Amino acid sequence: MGSLEANPNFEIPKTCVAAVVKNEGPEFYVELEQLPVPVIKPHEVLLRLNATGLCMSDVHFMLNDWTTMPKMSSFGTKCAGHEGAGVIVKVGERVTGLRIGQRAGVKPYLDVCHVCKLCRTGKEVYCANAVVTGLHCDGSYKQYIAVPERYTTIIPEGVSDYVAGPLMCSGSTAYTSIKESNLKPGQWALFIGGGSGVGIQGVQLAAAMGLRPIVVDTGDDRGLLSISLGAEHFIDFEKVQDPIRAVLELTEGGVDGVFVTAAAAYPKALEYLGCTVGGVVMCIGLPPTGKFNVDLVPSSLIFRNSCIKGTLVSGLADVDTTLEFARRGKLNMEPTVVGLSQFNDAVQRLKRGQVVGRVVVDFNMQ
């Protein structure tokens, strides 16, 4: 993998490998098929992906358990995925700023409208007309994908495809949440579910930004990973009788910010703030519809000036900033890399909550 600019002429096949969702719903699985390579429009570029990260959002789309959202199949979408990294192999006739051979990637949104108030004020991820990759259209579980020039992200040299793919979703999502929490260097940042994809990247970013990360999760492997990547403490909720009390004792009263990536933790998330004044709970993980609501007593917010805030994914600027952290060596994630033959197995392990860190599928490996 890496830059292919030395050979800018690519032979583009008529079909390409894709992991197609079957039996959409609780018993879904993905199966390898050959699908047509997209025909690009004048303003688009064609990416040949070397790798795709696997994100829990993919699983929810295939499960169809976010009932406030339409089914993938209602749009004719066959392939989930939104963490793709590869190389531009063709450009449309109206493309002026990108060229064949550049390394580039695909993100949670394939495009936005660019004209509404949200798009024009840096909040484009909340655009009502956004095109969600892997929901409204085929995503990065397909090796070739057409992307509008105006919403293509260029991958800097020194950042591998294995790292860049997840960073354009989970890593940048964590960065945006930390940025919008307004925490200051030296303050405590708790990551619930911090041993998994979004959380473990949040731990590294928090440490790089001068915060003091703590992780609540379970498993020795996640504990070792968390500590090795910047967490000051790891609390295993399966081994510690009262994780909330343990965190309050470590921090002498409570953390300054709670970053919830594990949706099951929402009901108790506020308790980790303890007696902190001005603490914030940042909602990141999207739970299934109707599950894991936050238990809230308004007076607890009032007397301690606390707040709860949500962030979605990241816009173009925050994705670029996150990739720059990686280029500078501040994000040293080493995801588990599997080949095409293990695609479904990896997705099912993610569904069952058995993934440590992040899993990436290499399209060039069997």
KEKE-567236 format. One record per residue (C-alpha): residue number from 1; x, y, z. Coordinates in Angstrom, 2 decimals. Layout:
BEGIN
<n NUM, xx X, yy Y, zz Z>
...
# end
This chain:
BEGIN
<n 1, xx 0.00, yy 0.00, zz 0.00>
<n 2, xx 0.97, yy 3.66, zz 0.00>
<n 3, xx 1.39, yy 6.18, zz -2.77>
<n 4, xx 0.98, yy 4.89, zz -6.30>
<n 5, xx 1.81, yy 8.17, zz -8.01>
<n 6, xx 4.76, yy 6.58, zz -9.79>
<n 7, xx 2.27, yy 4.66, zz -11.93>
<n 8, xx -0.63, yy 7.03, zz -12.62>
<n 9, xx -2.25, yy 4.90, zz -15.33>
<n 10, xx -4.57, yy 2.32, zz -13.88>
<n 11, xx -6.41, yy -0.48, zz -15.59>
<n 12, xx -9.98, yy -0.27, zz -14.33>
<n 13, xx -12.00, yy -3.51, zz -14.37>
<n 14, xx -15.69, yy -3.73, zz -15.18>
<n 15, xx -16.47, yy -5.46, zz -11.88>
<n 16, xx -14.93, yy -5.48, zz -8.42>
<n 17, xx -15.11, yy -7.43, zz -5.19>
<n 18, xx -17.71, yy -6.35, zz -2.64>
<n 19, xx -19.03, yy -7.63, zz 0.69>
<n 20, xx -22.78, yy -7.60, zz 0.11>
<n 21, xx -25.21, yy -7.62, zz 3.04>
<n 22, xx -27.56, yy -10.59, zz 3.07>
<n 23, xx -30.64, yy -11.21, zz 5.19>
<n 24, xx -30.77, yy -7.58, zz 6.40>
<n 25, xx -31.88, yy -7.60, zz 10.03>
<n 26, xx -30.90, yy -9.44, zz 13.24>
<n 27, xx -29.35, yy -12.42, zz 11.43>
<n 28, xx -27.53, yy -10.52, zz 8.69>
<n 29, xx -24.22, yy -11.59, zz 7.19>
<n 30, xx -22.02, yy -10.34, zz 4.35>
<n 31, xx -21.02, yy -12.37, zz 1.32>
<n 32, xx -18.36, yy -11.65, zz -1.28>
<n 33, xx -19.68, yy -10.90, zz -4.76>
<n 34, xx -18.57, yy -9.16, zz -7.92>
<n 35, xx -20.41, yy -5.87, zz -8.52>
<n 36, xx -20.07, yy -3.35, zz -11.35>
<n 37, xx -17.39, yy -0.69, zz -10.91>
<n 38, xx -19.17, yy 2.70, zz -10.64>
<n 39, xx -19.27, yy 4.99, zz -13.65>
<n 40, xx -18.17, yy 8.39, zz -12.39>
<n 41, xx -19.93, yy 11.67, zz -13.11>
<n 42, xx -18.01, yy 14.73, zz -14.41>
<n 43, xx -17.47, yy 16.14, zz -10.89>
<n 44, xx -16.45, yy 12.84, zz -9.27>
<n 45, xx -13.30, yy 10.79, zz -8.77>
<n 46, xx -13.06, yy 7.01, zz -8.72>
<n 47, xx -11.26, yy 5.52, zz -5.73>
<n 48, xx -9.78, yy 2.05, zz -5.65>
<n 49, xx -9.76, yy 1.17, zz -1.98>
<n 50, xx -6.89, yy -0.75, zz -0.47>
<n 51, xx -8.58, yy -1.11, zz 2.89>
<n 52, xx -11.77, yy -0.45, zz 4.80>
<n 53, xx -12.27, yy -0.15, zz 8.52>
<n 54, xx -15.21, yy -1.88, zz 10.16>
<n 55, xx -17.39, yy 0.41, zz 12.28>
<n 56, xx -20.26, yy -0.44, zz 14.64>
<n 57, xx -22.44, yy 1.95, zz 12.65>
<n 58, xx -22.11, yy -0.48, zz 9.74>
<n 59, xx -23.50, yy -3.20, zz 11.97>
<n 60, xx -26.47, yy -1.06, zz 13.00>
<n 61, xx -27.28, yy -0.29, zz 9.36>
<n 62, xx -27.19, yy -4.01, zz 8.52>
<n 63, xx -29.14, yy -4.93, zz 11.67>
<n 64, xx -31.65, yy -2.17, zz 10.89>
<n 65, xx -32.07, yy -1.53, zz 14.63>
<n 66, xx -31.95, yy 2.25, zz 14.31>
<n 67, xx -35.63, yy 2.32, zz 13.50>
<n 68, xx -35.67, yy 6.10, zz 13.07>
<n 69, xx -33.56, yy 5.55, zz 9.96>
<n 70, xx -34.67, yy 3.85, zz 6.74>
<n 71, xx -33.36, yy 0.48, zz 5.68>
<n 72, xx -30.30, yy 0.18, zz 3.46>
<n 73, xx -32.35, yy -1.85, zz 1.05>
<n 74, xx -34.88, yy 0.97, zz 0.64>
<n 75, xx -32.16, yy 2.85, zz -1.29>
<n 76, xx -30.96, yy -0.22, zz -3.17>
<n 77, xx -27.75, yy -0.18, zz -1.11>
<n 78, xx -25.91, yy -3.50, zz -1.00>
<n 79, xx -22.66, yy -2.58, zz 0.75>
<n 80, xx -22.13, yy -0.90, zz 4.12>
<n 81, xx -18.91, yy 0.78, zz 5.19>
<n 82, xx -17.56, yy 4.33, zz 5.42>
<n 83, xx -13.90, yy 4.04, zz 6.42>
<n 84, xx -12.21, yy 3.47, zz 3.07>
<n 85, xx -8.65, yy 4.39, zz 2.12>
<n 86, xx -7.02, yy 3.97, zz -1.28>
<n 87, xx -5.97, yy 5.80, zz -4.41>
<n 88, xx -7.65, yy 7.90, zz -7.09>
<n 89, xx -7.64, yy 5.90, zz -10.33>
<n 90, xx -9.86, yy 8.11, zz -12.50>
<n 91, xx -11.11, yy 11.71, zz -12.45>
<n 92, xx -14.18, yy 13.26, zz -14.06>
<n 93, xx -13.86, yy 15.85, zz -16.79>
<n 94, xx -14.85, yy 18.69, zz -14.44>
<n 95, xx -12.40, yy 17.73, zz -11.69>
<n 96, xx -9.70, yy 20.37, zz -11.35>
<n 97, xx -8.14, yy 20.01, zz -7.91>
<n 98, xx -7.41, yy 16.29, zz -7.68>
<n 99, xx -5.35, yy 13.97, zz -9.84>
<n 100, xx -4.92, yy 10.30, zz -10.61>
<n 101, xx -2.49, yy 8.64, zz -8.23>
<n 102, xx -3.30, yy 10.71, zz -5.15>
<n 103, xx -4.09, yy 8.80, zz -1.98>
<n 104, xx -7.60, yy 9.56, zz -0.79>
<n 105, xx -10.41, yy 8.22, zz 1.33>
<n 106, xx -14.13, yy 7.99, zz 1.90>
<n 107, xx -15.85, yy 9.12, zz 5.10>
<n 108, xx -19.22, yy 8.62, zz 6.87>
<n 109, xx -20.77, yy 11.18, zz 4.51>
<n 110, xx -20.21, yy 10.88, zz 0.79>
<n 111, xx -21.40, yy 14.45, zz 0.26>
<n 112, xx -23.51, yy 17.29, zz 1.68>
<n 113, xx -25.50, yy 20.03, zz -0.01>
<n 114, xx -22.88, yy 22.78, zz 0.57>
<n 115, xx -25.52, yy 25.54, zz 0.36>
<n 116, xx -27.63, yy 25.33, zz 3.53>
<n 117, xx -26.83, yy 27.37, zz 6.65>
<n 118, xx -25.28, yy 24.37, zz 8.39>
<n 119, xx -22.97, yy 23.60, zz 5.49>
<n 120, xx -21.90, yy 27.23, zz 5.27>
<n 121, xx -21.10, yy 27.53, zz 8.98>
<n 122, xx -18.93, yy 24.46, zz 9.50>
<n 123, xx -21.77, yy 22.19, zz 10.70>
<n 124, xx -22.18, yy 20.27, zz 7.46>
<n 125, xx -22.46, yy 16.90, zz 9.21>
<n 126, xx -25.94, yy 17.98, zz 10.33>
<n 127, xx -27.03, yy 18.84, zz 6.78>
<n 128, xx -30.53, yy 17.50, zz 6.13>
<n 129, xx -29.51, yy 16.53, zz 2.60>
<n 130, xx -26.31, yy 14.70, zz 3.50>
<n 131, xx -25.58, yy 11.46, zz 1.64>
<n 132, xx -24.69, yy 8.84, zz 4.24>
<n 133, xx -22.05, yy 6.43, zz 2.95>
<n 134, xx -23.15, yy 2.82, zz 3.26>
<n 135, xx -26.79, yy 3.77, zz 3.84>
<n 136, xx -27.95, yy 6.00, zz 1.02>
<n 137, xx -25.38, yy 4.52, zz -1.37>
<n 138, xx -22.89, yy 1.67, zz -1.50>
<n 139, xx -20.01, yy 2.22, zz 0.89>
<n 140, xx -16.46, yy 1.09, zz 1.50>
<n 141, xx -17.26, yy -2.63, zz 1.66>
<n 142, xx -16.94, yy -2.33, zz -2.13>
<n 143, xx -13.44, yy -1.91, zz -3.56>
<n 144, xx -14.27, yy 0.84, zz -6.07>
<n 145, xx -16.32, yy 3.86, zz -5.08>
<n 146, xx -17.20, yy 7.14, zz -6.79>
<n 147, xx -16.75, yy 10.25, zz -4.61>
<n 148, xx -17.52, yy 13.93, zz -5.36>
<n 149, xx -14.32, yy 15.93, zz -5.69>
<n 150, xx -15.63, yy 18.55, zz -3.27>
<n 151, xx -15.98, yy 16.02, zz -0.43>
<n 152, xx -12.91, yy 13.86, zz -1.02>
<n 153, xx -10.28, yy 13.73, zz 1.71>
<n 154, xx -6.62, yy 13.48, zz 0.73>
<n 155, xx -4.51, yy 11.17, zz 2.91>
<n 156, xx -1.14, yy 12.68, zz 3.90>
<n 157, xx 2.08, yy 10.80, zz 3.31>
<n 158, xx 3.23, yy 8.88, zz 6.35>
<n 159, xx -0.27, yy 7.74, zz 7.31>
<n 160, xx -0.97, yy 4.18, zz 6.19>
<n 161, xx -4.27, yy 3.11, zz 4.67>
<n 162, xx -4.82, yy 0.86, zz 7.68>
<n 163, xx -4.74, yy 3.89, zz 9.97>
<n 164, xx -6.31, yy 6.48, zz 7.64>
<n 165, xx -9.50, yy 4.50, zz 7.01>
<n 166, xx -10.63, yy 4.34, zz 10.65>
<n 167, xx -9.33, yy 7.84, zz 11.39>
<n 168, xx -11.70, yy 9.39, zz 8.85>
<n 169, xx -14.61, yy 8.10, zz 10.92>
<n 170, xx -13.91, yy 6.91, zz 14.45>
<n 171, xx -10.72, yy 8.87, zz 15.06>
<n 172, xx -12.08, yy 12.16, zz 13.82>
<n 173, xx -15.38, yy 11.54, zz 15.61>
<n 174, xx -13.45, yy 11.29, zz 18.86>
<n 175, xx -11.47, yy 14.43, zz 18.03>
<n 176, xx -14.60, yy 16.49, zz 17.36>
<n 177, xx -16.17, yy 15.34, zz 20.61>
<n 178, xx -13.07, yy 16.23, zz 22.62>
<n 179, xx -12.83, yy 19.62, zz 20.92>
<n 180, xx -16.48, yy 20.44, zz 21.58>
<n 181, xx -16.26, yy 19.32, zz 25.22>
<n 182, xx -14.08, yy 22.40, zz 25.88>
<n 183, xx -11.96, yy 20.46, zz 28.36>
<n 184, xx -8.63, yy 22.05, zz 29.29>
<n 185, xx -5.16, yy 20.48, zz 29.57>
<n 186, xx -4.74, yy 18.73, zz 32.90>
<n 187, xx -8.42, yy 17.82, zz 33.29>
<n 188, xx -9.72, yy 14.26, zz 33.62>
<n 189, xx -11.32, yy 12.68, zz 30.55>
<n 190, xx -13.12, yy 9.38, zz 31.06>
<n 191, xx -13.74, yy 7.08, zz 28.09>
<n 192, xx -16.42, yy 4.47, zz 28.73>
<n 193, xx -15.78, yy 1.69, zz 26.23>
<n 194, xx -12.35, yy 3.21, zz 25.66>
<n 195, xx -10.74, yy -0.06, zz 24.60>
<n 196, xx -12.73, yy -0.18, zz 21.38>
<n 197, xx -12.44, yy 1.70, zz 18.07>
<n 198, xx -13.70, yy 5.21, zz 18.78>
<n 199, xx -12.66, yy 5.17, zz 22.42>
<n 200, xx -9.07, yy 4.03, zz 21.97>
<n 201, xx -8.44, yy 6.73, zz 19.40>
<n 202, xx -10.06, yy 9.24, zz 21.74>
<n 203, xx -7.65, yy 8.16, zz 24.48>
<n 204, xx -4.65, yy 8.92, zz 22.28>
<n 205, xx -6.03, yy 12.24, zz 21.11>
<n 206, xx -6.92, yy 13.27, zz 24.65>
<n 207, xx -3.38, yy 12.52, zz 25.81>
<n 208, xx -1.95, yy 14.45, zz 22.86>
<n 209, xx -4.17, yy 17.41, zz 23.77>
<n 210, xx -2.94, yy 17.44, zz 27.37>
<n 211, xx -5.90, yy 15.75, zz 29.05>
<n 212, xx -5.67, yy 12.91, zz 31.57>
<n 213, xx -7.50, yy 9.87, zz 30.11>
<n 214, xx -9.13, yy 7.12, zz 32.12>
<n 215, xx -10.75, yy 4.07, zz 30.49>
<n 216, xx -13.63, yy 2.00, zz 31.81>
<n 217, xx -13.95, yy -1.23, zz 29.83>
<n 218, xx -13.32, yy -4.92, zz 30.32>
<n 219, xx -10.63, yy -7.42, zz 29.37>
<n 220, xx -6.89, yy -7.63, zz 29.98>
<n 221, xx -6.15, yy -7.04, zz 26.30>
<n 222, xx -8.14, yy -3.80, zz 26.28>
<n 223, xx -6.51, yy -2.76, zz 29.51>
<n 224, xx -3.01, yy -3.25, zz 28.16>
<n 225, xx -3.89, yy -1.45, zz 24.94>
<n 226, xx -5.45, yy 1.49, zz 26.79>
<n 227, xx -2.47, yy 2.00, zz 29.09>
<n 228, xx 0.03, yy 1.61, zz 26.25>
<n 229, xx -1.72, yy 4.33, zz 24.24>
<n 230, xx -1.99, yy 6.98, zz 26.91>
<n 231, xx -4.60, yy 6.10, zz 29.53>
<n 232, xx -3.47, yy 6.87, zz 33.08>
<n 233, xx -5.84, yy 4.30, zz 34.55>
<n 234, xx -7.92, yy 1.34, zz 33.34>
<n 235, xx -10.98, yy 0.22, zz 35.31>
<n 236, xx -12.25, yy -3.25, zz 34.41>
<n 237, xx -15.98, yy -3.17, zz 35.15>
<n 238, xx -16.09, yy -6.98, zz 35.34>
<n 239, xx -13.42, yy -7.09, zz 38.04>
<n 240, xx -14.19, yy -3.93, zz 40.01>
<n 241, xx -17.36, yy -4.13, zz 42.07>
<n 242, xx -18.19, yy -0.41, zz 41.78>
<n 243, xx -16.46, yy 1.23, zz 38.75>
<n 244, xx -18.06, yy 4.61, zz 39.48>
<n 245, xx -16.71, yy 4.68, zz 43.03>
<n 246, xx -13.28, yy 3.59, zz 41.75>
<n 247, xx -13.18, yy 6.48, zz 39.29>
<n 248, xx -14.34, yy 9.01, zz 41.90>
<n 249, xx -11.58, yy 7.87, zz 44.27>
<n 250, xx -8.89, yy 8.05, zz 41.58>
<n 251, xx -9.92, yy 11.57, zz 40.61>
<n 252, xx -10.63, yy 12.78, zz 44.14>
<n 253, xx -14.27, yy 13.57, zz 43.46>
<n 254, xx -15.08, yy 13.10, zz 39.80>
<n 255, xx -13.91, yy 13.51, zz 36.23>
<n 256, xx -14.28, yy 16.68, zz 34.18>
<n 257, xx -15.60, yy 14.98, zz 31.06>
<n 258, xx -17.22, yy 11.65, zz 30.24>
<n 259, xx -17.05, yy 10.37, zz 26.67>
<n 260, xx -19.61, yy 7.63, zz 26.13>
<n 261, xx -18.76, yy 5.34, zz 23.24>
<n 262, xx -20.40, yy 2.24, zz 24.76>
<n 263, xx -24.12, yy 2.95, zz 24.54>
<n 264, xx -25.03, yy 0.63, zz 27.42>
<n 265, xx -23.25, yy 3.04, zz 29.79>
<n 266, xx -25.59, yy 5.99, zz 29.22>
<n 267, xx -27.91, yy 5.36, zz 32.21>
<n 268, xx -25.06, yy 5.85, zz 34.72>
<n 269, xx -22.79, yy 8.20, zz 32.77>
<n 270, xx -23.59, yy 11.34, zz 34.79>
<n 271, xx -22.53, yy 9.69, zz 38.04>
<n 272, xx -18.88, yy 9.66, zz 36.95>
<n 273, xx -18.86, yy 13.48, zz 37.21>
<n 274, xx -19.26, yy 13.13, zz 40.96>
<n 275, xx -19.01, yy 16.53, zz 42.62>
<n 276, xx -17.23, yy 18.20, zz 39.70>
<n 277, xx -18.58, yy 21.66, zz 38.88>
<n 278, xx -18.83, yy 22.36, zz 35.17>
<n 279, xx -18.49, yy 18.73, zz 34.10>
<n 280, xx -19.76, yy 17.49, zz 30.76>
<n 281, xx -21.05, yy 14.18, zz 29.41>
<n 282, xx -20.35, yy 13.81, zz 25.69>
<n 283, xx -22.70, yy 11.44, zz 23.88>
<n 284, xx -20.95, yy 9.64, zz 21.00>
<n 285, xx -22.21, yy 6.07, zz 20.75>
<n 286, xx -25.63, yy 5.72, zz 19.11>
<n 287, xx -27.80, yy 3.17, zz 20.96>
<n 288, xx -30.54, yy 1.07, zz 19.37>
<n 289, xx -33.86, yy 2.91, zz 19.34>
<n 290, xx -35.50, yy 2.95, zz 22.76>
<n 291, xx -32.53, yy 1.57, zz 24.70>
<n 292, xx -29.95, yy 2.96, zz 27.12>
<n 293, xx -31.39, yy 6.37, zz 27.90>
<n 294, xx -29.63, yy 8.79, zz 30.26>
<n 295, xx -31.09, yy 8.82, zz 33.77>
<n 296, xx -31.33, yy 12.51, zz 34.58>
<n 297, xx -32.22, yy 14.48, zz 37.70>
<n 298, xx -32.31, yy 18.13, zz 36.56>
<n 299, xx -31.18, yy 19.47, zz 39.93>
<n 300, xx -27.90, yy 17.58, zz 39.59>
<n 301, xx -27.15, yy 19.64, zz 36.47>
<n 302, xx -28.30, yy 22.88, zz 38.04>
<n 303, xx -26.33, yy 22.67, zz 41.29>
<n 304, xx -23.12, yy 21.54, zz 39.57>
<n 305, xx -23.32, yy 23.49, zz 36.29>
<n 306, xx -23.11, yy 20.19, zz 34.41>
<n 307, xx -24.24, yy 19.53, zz 30.88>
<n 308, xx -24.88, yy 16.75, zz 28.41>
<n 309, xx -23.93, yy 17.25, zz 24.79>
<n 310, xx -23.94, yy 15.13, zz 21.67>
<n 311, xx -21.69, yy 15.13, zz 18.63>
<n 312, xx -22.10, yy 13.17, zz 15.42>
<n 313, xx -19.26, yy 12.57, zz 12.97>
<n 314, xx -16.67, yy 15.08, zz 11.73>
<n 315, xx -16.67, yy 17.59, zz 8.93>
<n 316, xx -13.88, yy 18.10, zz 6.42>
<n 317, xx -11.77, yy 20.35, zz 8.64>
<n 318, xx -11.79, yy 18.05, zz 11.68>
<n 319, xx -11.00, yy 15.01, zz 9.54>
<n 320, xx -7.96, yy 16.82, zz 8.14>
<n 321, xx -6.88, yy 17.82, zz 11.65>
<n 322, xx -7.15, yy 14.23, zz 12.89>
<n 323, xx -5.10, yy 12.93, zz 9.96>
<n 324, xx -2.48, yy 15.55, zz 10.86>
<n 325, xx -2.31, yy 14.13, zz 14.40>
<n 326, xx -1.56, yy 10.77, zz 12.81>
<n 327, xx 1.06, yy 12.22, zz 10.46>
<n 328, xx 2.81, yy 13.69, zz 13.50>
<n 329, xx 2.85, yy 10.29, zz 15.21>
<n 330, xx 0.24, yy 11.12, zz 17.85>
<n 331, xx -2.13, yy 8.33, zz 16.74>
<n 332, xx -0.27, yy 5.04, zz 16.71>
<n 333, xx -3.16, yy 2.67, zz 16.28>
<n 334, xx -2.27, yy -0.82, zz 15.05>
<n 335, xx -5.58, yy -2.32, zz 13.95>
<n 336, xx -6.17, yy -6.00, zz 13.40>
<n 337, xx -5.87, yy -6.55, zz 9.65>
<n 338, xx -7.73, yy -9.38, zz 7.91>
<n 339, xx -8.17, yy -10.48, zz 4.30>
<n 340, xx -11.29, yy -10.78, zz 2.19>
<n 341, xx -11.94, yy -14.37, zz 3.23>
<n 342, xx -12.40, yy -13.20, zz 6.82>
<n 343, xx -14.71, yy -10.29, zz 5.99>
<n 344, xx -17.91, yy -11.78, zz 7.38>
<n 345, xx -16.20, yy -13.32, zz 10.40>
<n 346, xx -14.72, yy -9.93, zz 11.32>
<n 347, xx -18.08, yy -8.20, zz 10.95>
<n 348, xx -19.76, yy -10.82, zz 13.14>
<n 349, xx -17.08, yy -10.46, zz 15.83>
<n 350, xx -17.70, yy -6.72, zz 15.79>
<n 351, xx -21.43, yy -7.36, zz 16.13>
<n 352, xx -20.79, yy -9.58, zz 19.17>
<n 353, xx -18.54, yy -6.99, zz 20.85>
<n 354, xx -15.41, yy -9.16, zz 20.53>
<n 355, xx -13.16, yy -6.63, zz 18.80>
<n 356, xx -10.26, yy -4.96, zz 20.60>
<n 357, xx -9.30, yy -1.64, zz 19.04>
<n 358, xx -10.18, yy -1.60, zz 15.33>
<n 359, xx -10.45, yy -4.17, zz 12.53>
<n 360, xx -9.46, yy -3.35, zz 8.96>
<n 361, xx -10.10, yy -5.47, zz 5.87>
<n 362, xx -7.35, yy -5.39, zz 3.23>
<n 363, xx -8.82, yy -5.73, zz -0.28>
<n 364, xx -5.45, yy -7.01, zz -1.51>
<n 365, xx -5.35, yy -9.95, zz 0.91>
<n 366, xx -7.27, yy -13.18, zz 0.71>
# end
